[in-house]
Amino acid sequence: MTVLNYMRMQREKIIARHSGETFLFGAGGEAVEIEQRTAYDILREIDAMPGLNVKERMAACEGLRV
């Protein structure tokens, strides 16, 4: 095994270990990990929140179920 092959294997291990992670950097330079969710998960969370035009959203959903 050459040094270049070893470096390639290590790079692949690191990439595989951190695949799917997304980080944003704040104003102070600190990394903030962002959890990846589907659109359905986000919409389900919004639907569960009280007081966010529940009646209007339910009416809009009824209109889509034609």
C-alpha positions in Angstrom: 0.0 0.0 0.0 1.4 3.3 -1.0 1.1 6.5 1.0 -1.4 7.9 -1.6 -3.6 4.8 -1.3 -3.6 5.1 2.5 -4.5 8.8 2.3 -7.4 7.9 -0.2 -8.7 5.2 2.2 -8.6 7.6 5.2 -10.4 10.3 3.2 -13.1 7.8 2.1 -13.6 6.7 5.8 -14.0 10.3 6.9 -16.5 11.1 4.1 -18.5 8.0 4.8 -18.6 8.8 8.6 -20.0 12.3 8.0 -22.2 11.8 5.0 -25.6 13.4 5.3 -24.4 16.0 7.9 -24.9 19.6 7.2 -23.3 22.4 9.2 -23.8 26.1 9.2 -21.3 28.5 10.8 -22.6 31.2 13.1 -21.3 34.7 13.4 -18.8 33.6 16.0 -17.5 30.9 13.8 -19.1 28.1 15.8 -20.5 25.1 13.7 -24.2 24.4 14.1 -25.3 21.0 12.9 -28.6 21.1 11.0 -30.8 18.0 11.1 -32.0 16.9 7.7 -35.7 16.2 7.5 -38.2 15.6 4.8 -40.8 18.1 3.7 -43.5 15.8 5.2 -41.8 15.8 8.6 -41.6 19.6 8.6 -45.2 20.0 7.5 -46.3 17.5 10.1 -44.5 19.6 12.8 -46.2 22.8 11.5 -49.6 21.1 11.6 -49.0 20.1 15.2 -48.4 23.7 16.3 -51.3 25.3 18.0 -52.8 28.6 16.7 -51.2 28.7 13.2 -54.4 29.2 11.2 -55.5 25.6 11.8 -58.9 26.2 10.3 -57.6 27.8 7.2 -55.0 25.0 6.6 -57.6 22.3 7.1 -60.0 24.1 4.7 -57.1 24.3 2.1 -56.5 20.5 2.6 -60.1 19.8 2.0 -60.0 21.7 -1.2 -57.0 19.6 -2.4 -58.8 16.3 -1.8 -61.1 16.5 -4.7 
